[in-house]
Amino acid sequence: MELKRVVVTGLGALTPIGNTKEEFWEGLISGKSGAAPITYYDTEKFKTKFACELKGFNATDFLDRKEARKMDKFAQYAMVASDEAIADAKLDLDEVNKLRVGVIWGAGIGGLETFQQEVLNFAEGDGTPRFNPFFIPKMIADIAPANISIKHGFMGPNYTTVSACASSANAMFDALNSIRLGYCDVVVTGGSEAAVTIAGMGGFNAMHALSTRNESPETASRPFDGTRDGFVLGEGAGALILEEYEHAKARGAKIYAEVAGGGLSSDAHHMTAPHPEGIGVVEVMKNCLENANLKPEDVDHINTHGTSTPLGDVAELKAISKVFGNHAKSININSTKSMTGHLLGAAGAIEAISVILAMEHGVVPPTINHTTVDERIDPELNLTLNKAQKREVKVAMSNTFGFGGHNACVVFKKID
């Protein structure tokens, strides 16, 4: 069976450094930090008092007030980003065969704020179970693609992938295969997350996963830096329209890039820590290149998982050196989490959009906040430190890994 080619025809981004695709890109290339003191709740007793929140976002600017109240933030974010991507793709919703349009979404947690609030309300009451009738529909992780599907009448495959921080990269790989194998003509894919909450921050603090650089939040996310002390939690959504190549060509769609392939693997090592030698990461990148029929020397740019944790950054760069050999020194490597923070289940989608835009504009966004060399990191690797670098990017890879040892990798190339 001959696999169909798959291309990207629409992008939508709602991020801590920009609430549209264009604003997101401007934030990236200018080296903007999205980190700031948390505004959602009183942080006085919390170890970490900052995060990468959305700025100036109001759901009712985009959604009917009544509908917005029925959605957790993570689902609101999904609706806004997917609407931007659909509009960007110029999909004619009256002409497209909606039986062959799917929605495959990623979320690592889902409606955490909704769950938190309902449980707190119950705990503060007299023991009578007075729960909101929308509690479960707002909380469940699959509700984001369901809402997108219901709004637009898309009747193809519809589900959420949950693999912690690899969730939206998993979703993109599933979307790719749904089109490759002929099940869909178009898939709305991506991911969203809204975990900047009392429970989210408290839980990650308890694991010692978050930076506690409260005196300088904007510099706290510092992947590859010798003084990094944990990741910075972010929120938002990224959406991509994947489309069968001939279908896109027939309607004269703008094509951003071809989705060349993807890969999945497991560390099979630890609940939260990466394998110190990056064994699973080596496998996922090898799988991705093989799936895409590409050689290591074809890759120009890698947006790493690069969360700014002491163990993870080193393990990933070791894996890159193993897979790419001497060519690793010729690749522009970066971590856009230095600017956006870690968007958990939405990270893969947001970072895929970054590499696609780097390909379009010929500029690789920087890894900001680097001040101190980590002696464990190969100094010959180009980590695109502190300033964007002009570079023709023909092939770009995005790595995303999650608690539980989940590894996902997607690679894009300029269309022939």
Sequence and secondary structure as in RCSB ss.txt:
>XXXX:A:sequence
MELKRVVVTGLGALTPIGNTKEEFWEGLISGKSGAAPITYYDTEKFKTKFACELKGFNATDFLDRKEARKMDKFA
QYAMVASDEAIADAKLDLDEVNKLRVGVIWGAGIGGLETFQQEVLNFAEGDGTPRFNPFFIPKMIADIAPANISI
KHGFMGPNYTTVSACASSANAMFDALNSIRLGYCDVVVTGGSEAAVTIAGMGGFNAMHALSTRNESPETASRPFD
GTRDGFVLGEGAGALILEEYEHAKARGAKIYAEVAGGGLSSDAHHMTAPHPEGIGVVEVMKNCLENANLKPEDVD
HINTHGTSTPLGDVAELKAISKVFGNHAKSININSTKSMTGHLLGAAGAIEAISVILAMEHGVVPPTINHTTVDE
RIDPELNLTLNKAQKREVKVAMSNTFGFGGHNACVVFKKID
>XXXX:A:secstr
     EEEEEEEEEBTTBSSHHHHHHHHHTT    EE  SS  TT S  EEB  SS  GGGTS HHHHHTS HHH
HHHHHHHHHHHHHHT  TTTS GGGEEEEEE SS SHHHHHHHHHHHHHTTS     TTHHHHH TTHHHHHHHH
HHT  S EEEE  GGGHHHHHHHHHHHHHHTTS SEEEEEEEE   SHHHHHHHHHTT B   TT GGG   TT 
TT   B BB EEEEEEEEEHHHHHHTT    EEEEEEEEEE  S SSS  TT HHHHHHHHHHHHHHT  GGG  
EEE    S HHHHHHHHHHHHHHHGGGGGGSEEE THHHH B GGGHHHHHHHHHHHHHHHTEE  B    S  T
TS TTSB  BSS EE   SEEEEEEEETTTEEEEEEEE   
